[in-house]
Amino acid sequence: MPPRTSKPPRIAVLADSDTRWKWGALTAGRIAPGGPPGPSMEAGASGDAQVAPVLDGYLLRGRATPTPRQLAEVGVHADSLREVTAVEFLRSMANEKYDVLVLALVGGGVQAVLHGLKRIWEDGGERPVVVTGYVGVVYEKLADGLLLRHGADLVLANSRQDAERFRAVYDGVGADSSSVTEVALPFLGGAPYTGEHDPYTVVFAAQPSVPENRKDRTYLLERLVRHARLHPEREVLLKLRSKPGEHTTHIEELPYQKLAQRLDAPANFRLVYGNMGEVLDRTDLMVTVSSTAALESLHRDIPTVVLTDLGVREALGNHHFVGSGCLASWDQLDAGHRPAPDEDWVARQGVAAGGGAYERAFDAARARIAKLIDRPGGLPPLTPYYTPATAPGYLPGILARHHLGPDGSPLPGAPAADSGPGPVRQIVRRAARGAYRHGVQRVAPVIRRMGDL
């Protein structure tokens, strides 16, 4: 008798940048009800054949809305994908039926959408399980970001360490912490490192906003180029997140591409783009300041260095790696140093190098979602920690940025839903984005320099 098939779950992902789309879409696949079981779960135990979820993507319109090139680089297939404002998205949610909704947004965006959803679902009835979380390492604004995400049914923590910290924050302010669910970063994977490549390849994973000033970014670039000169037998790659004119999760005012134009780099140094996993396939030494790429690298047993040249500071995010065994300087790397990560530290970060724990990392989230979907009587109303009563001087401003009033309803003049921008609107929108990016990358730095005179 053939296995019984069930209706594929429908999942919506709302994201505001390329990196958050990557996290949200891949997370959706990992936590989908009936998704791939880990070794601790028996496939087909219920008699159901696994079915792929239907994934609808929504891209929140803003400064970091992904370009087609960025979306292609992420490489995640969606059954539908469209650009929306927050108000347009909420109107879609009032009419569409989903099993799971993943909010892959900055904290303020999550909070605004949660209040909007609470408003449109206040009359009861079926609603999806609402899930949110973080795209990578959480090294700043811990309390602020967590409380802005409170109210989702599941707040995903990418490691045991994060889960403990998240619950401590919620418990400390008297908020319900039961939503915190330990998982792992959804994009870890790839073949484990087995030995040196020919040529030996050093990769520096650049970050859009760390460090943020010209002096420090120029220093890092010059040290990378110096390493290439000192080791002509090596291939030295600068891995970039976006091309000039594109934005990712953070604003990049001083792209490394422009800084590199002023250097006389050797032939064994070059700039690369593309999927990080594919770059790691040929990496022998991963170097970064504090990028999540370090965790991807550690997951594959690739020698990984978190730089100390600019100090170990909260502003850089490399303080997160204290105790990792990965902290080192360019001088040490130039002399041939290869770090050895601390196994206990790595295990607490949701990185499962050499083991099978990663395949089970999403089991708990899948089980919780399945239980919530089957909850008798449906799901209760969303209850964010912030309300007009608990944060009257903070919440209204967050909601207003997304054209929502204090009760989560659209403000007068909010954009109306439509079937998509026409040709003229597309041209105007591209021009506006271009002007904004020109202002951020060209005009703003000049004004700041003039202010320093």
N, C-alpha and C positions, 0 to 999 in steps of 0.2 A: 504494500500500500504506500503510495507516494506521501512524502511529508506534507503536513498541512501548511499552507502559506497564509500569512496574515497581511493586512493592509500596511503598506510602508508608512512609517511615521513621517510627519511633516515637520520640518524644522526651519525656523527663520533666524537669520543672523543679521543684526544691525551693527555696522562697523563705521568708524570715522577716519581710518587711515589704512595704508597697505599692511602694516605689521599687525594691526588689530583685526583686519579681515583674515589674515593668515591664522592668527590665534583662534578667532571665533569660528571660522569654517572648519579648521582641523579639530577643534574641540567638539564641535557639533557631531562630527563623524565618530569621535571616540565615545561620546556619552549617549548616542542615539539608542533608544530602547530597542532591544533585540540586536544591538551591534555586536562586533566581534568579541567573544568572551576571552578572558584571560585563562591561564592554565588552571586556575582554581574553579572555573565554571565549566560545566559540560555542555558542549555545543549540541543543540537540538534536544536538550533534556526535556523540554516541554512538548516536543513533537513539532515545533514550529520551524519552518525553514527561515534562515536569516534573509531579510530583504533590505536593500539599500534605502536609506531615508531620502525623501524628497527635500532638497535644500534650496530655499529661496533666500537670496542675498539682497540686502538693502544697504546702500552706501550713504551715510549722512553727509549732506552737502556742506562743504566748508573749505577751509584753506588746505586741508590735508587729504581731500578726497582723492583716492588713488587714480592714477592715469592708466590707460589700457596697458602700457608697458609694465607698470608695477603689478597690475593684476596678473598679467601673463607670467611674470617672474615668480609670483606666489605659486601658481600652477594648481590651484584648487578649482575643481569644476562645480558650478552651481547650476541648478535647473532653471533658475531665472535670476537676474541681477539688474537692479535699477537704482538710480540716485534719487534721494528724497530729502525733504526737510523733516524736522522732528514732527511737525503737525501733519504732514502728508503721511508719515509712517504711522502715526497714531490712528489716522482715519483708515489706513489699510488694515490695521489690527482690529478695528471695530467690525470689519467685514470678512476678514479671512479667519480660517480655523487652523490653528497649529497645535501640535503636541508639545513642542519645546520652542522657546524663544531665547536666543543667546544675545546678550547686550555686550558687544565688544567696543566699548566707548571709554573716553576719559571719564573720571568720576562725576563731574558736573553733568555730563550728558546722560550717564546712567540715572542719576537722581531725577533729572527732569523727565526722562522717559518713564521712570517708575511712577511718578506722580500723574503723568498723563494717562498711563495705563490704568492706574487705580481709578481715575475719573471715568474712563470709558467702560470699565468693567464693574462699576459700582452697583449696577442692577443685578449682579449675580450671573448665573449661567456658566457655561464651560469657558475655561481660559487655559492657555498653555502654562507649562512649568517655566518660570523665568529664571535664567541662569546668567551669572556675570562672573568677572574675575579680573586677573591681571595678565598682561602679555609677556611678562618676564620677571626679572628681579625687582623686588619692592624694596627700595633703599631710601626713599624720601616720602614725606607727607603720608606716613602710615595711617595715623588716626583720621586725617582729613579724607584721604581716598577711601578708606574702609567705611566710614560713616556715610559717605556719599553713595556707596554701593549697597548699603543696608536696605533691606526691603525685598530683595530678590529671594526666590525660594532656595536657590543654591548660590553661595559665594565660594567660588573655587579657589583653593590654595594650591600652589604649584609644588609644595614640598611639606614635609612634616614640620619643619621650622616655621614656615609661613602659617600653617594651620594653627600652631600653638600661639603665635603672635596675634593672629586675627581674632581668635577666641578671647584672648586676654583683653584686647581693646574693646570688643563688644561687651564682655562681662563687666569691664571697668566702668562703662557709662550706663550700665543697666539695660543694655539692648539684648535682644534674643540672639544668642550665638549659635543656635542649632543649624543655621543655614550653612555654616562653614563646612566645606567638604574637601578633604585632601585628595588631590589628583597629582598630575605632573605636567610639565610643559608638553603640549600635544605634538610638537614638531621634532622631538628627539628621535633618533633612529640612525640608520645607515650602518654600513659595515664597520666593525671594530678595526682599529689601527693595528697592523701586523708588522710594520717595519718601514724603514726609510725608502722614499721614492727616489727616482733618478730623473731630474735633479732633486736634491733635498729642497723642500719648499717651505718658506716661512710666510705666514699670512698675518697681516695686521688688520683686525676688524675695526673699522672706523665707526664712530657714533656721531649722529647729527649735532648733538648739543653738549657732548663731554669730550674734552674740555671745550669751553665756549669762547675763549679769547684767542686772538690771532697769535700772540706770543707763544702760548702753550701748544697750539695746533701746529705752528711752524716748527717748534722744537721737536715734536713727535715725528713729524714728516722728515725732518733733517736726520734724525737718528735712524729712521727706517732706511733712508737712502744711504747713510753711512754704513749701516749693516750690510747693505747690498755691495758696497765697494769693498768692505773688509772680507766678504765671502763671495767672490765672483763665481764660485762653483755652485752657489745656491740660487734658486729662483725666489725673489722677494716680491710679494704681492700686497697691494693695498686694496682691500675689499671694501667697496663703497655701497651704501644703501640706496642712494638715489642719484639721478643725473641732475645737472644744473637746471633750475626751473621747476623741479619736482619737489614736493614736500612729503615727509613721512610723519611718524608720530610726533616728532619734535622739529621745530624750526631750525634750519641750518643756515646761519648767516654767512659763514666763511667756508664754503665747500673746499675740500681738500684738492679737488680737481684744479681749482684756480690757483691755490697755493703751490701746487706741484709744477705749474707752468713756469715758475721762476727758478726752478732748480735744474741743474745739469745732471740728470739722473743717469746711472749706468744702464747698459742694455739688459741686465738681469733684473731690473726693477720695472714693474708695470702696474697699471690700475685694472681692476677687474670688477664686474658686476655679476648678476645672476644669483641663482639659488644658493644659499649658504651650504646646504647639504652637499651640493655638487662640488663646491670649492673645498670642503672638508675632505672629499674623497681623495684629494691629492696633497693634503696638508701634513707636514711633519712637525711643525711648531706653530701653534696658534698664539697670537699676542694681541692683547687688548687693554683698554683702561678699565672697563667694567661691563662690557657688552654681554648680553645673554648668549652670544656666540660661544663664550667660555664654557657655559654649561653644555651646549651642544657638543663641543669639542671633548670635554671631560667624559661625556656619556659614551663617546667612541674610543676612549683611552688614548686620545691624541695628546702629546705633551702640550701643556697650556700654561701661559704666563699672564698674570695680571700685573701691569706695570706700577712701580712705586716711584718713578722718576719725578712726578709732580706732587709727591706726597701721598699718604694714605688718608683720604679725607672724605667726609660725608658728601661734600659738594661734587666729588668725582664718582661716588658710588663704589669705589674699590674697597671701601671699608667693609662692605658685605663679604669680601673674600678673606677677611682676617681668620686665620686658622685653617685655611684651605691648603696651605703648602705651595700655593701657586704664585705668591708675591715675589717679584724680582725686578731688577732694573735692566736697562739696555746695556750697561757696562758688563753685567753678568752674562747677558745673552751673547754679546760680542765675543766674550771669552769662552763660549761653548756650554754654558750652564743649561741643564735640562731639569725642570722641576719634577718633583714626585708628589702628587696630590695626597692629602690626608683622607683615608678611606672613610672614617667616621663622618668627617665633614661632608664629603661627597654624598654619602647615604642620606644625610639630613636635608639635602637640597633637591631630592626627587630625581637624582641622577643615578642610574642603575647600571653602571659599566660592568660588563662581564657577567651579568646575572639575568634572571627572568622576571624580576620584580616589576619592571616597567610595563610589561604586558598586562599586569594585574592592577596597575595604578588607577585605572578608571572604572574598575568593577563597582566600587562603593557608590560612585556618582550615578552610574547606570541603574543600579538597584534602587537608589533613592528616587530617581526620576520615574522609574516604572511604578513604584509604590504610590507616588503622588498622582500620576496619571490615572491610576485605578482607585483613587481615594473615593469612598462612598460620599455622594452628595457634592462632589466637585471640590475645588480648592478654595480656601478662604480668601478674603480680600487682601491685597498687598498692603503692608504696613511699614513704610519706611520710618526710620528713627527720626529723621528731620520732618517736622510739620510746621505749619504757621504758628503753632503754640510753642514748640520747643526751640525753633530757630527763626523767629520773626524778622531778625535783621540780616539773615543770611540766605534763607531759602528763596524768598521772592526774586532776588537778583539772579540766582541760578536758573530759575524757571523762565524768567523774562528773556534771558539770552537765547532761549529756544522758542520764543513767542508763546509762552504759556503763563497763565495767571496763577495766583497763589493756590487756587484749588485744582490746578492741573488742566484747566480748560483753555482752549486757544484764545489768545488776546485778539481784540479787534485789529483787522489789517493783517492777520497772519496769512502766510501763503496758502492759497487754495490747492487742493489736490488736483493733479492733472495726469494725463496719460504720458507725459514726457515733454521736455522742452522742444519748441519748434526751432527752425534753423536760425532765426534772428536771435532768439534767446540763448542758443548755444554759443553763437559768436560773441554776444555780449558777456556771457559768463566766462568764456575763455580769456577774453580781453581783461576782465576784472581780475581774474586769478593771476594773469601775467603781470598786471600792474602791481598787485599786492606782493607778489614774489620779488619783483624788481625793487619795490620799496624796502622789503626785508633784507635782501641780499646786497643791494647797492646803496640806496639812499640812507637808510638808518645808520649803517656803520660810519658813513661820512659825517653825518650830523653829530654822532657821538665823538668822533675825532675832533671836530671843530669845537665841541664843548669842552674838550680837554686842553685847548690851546690857552 
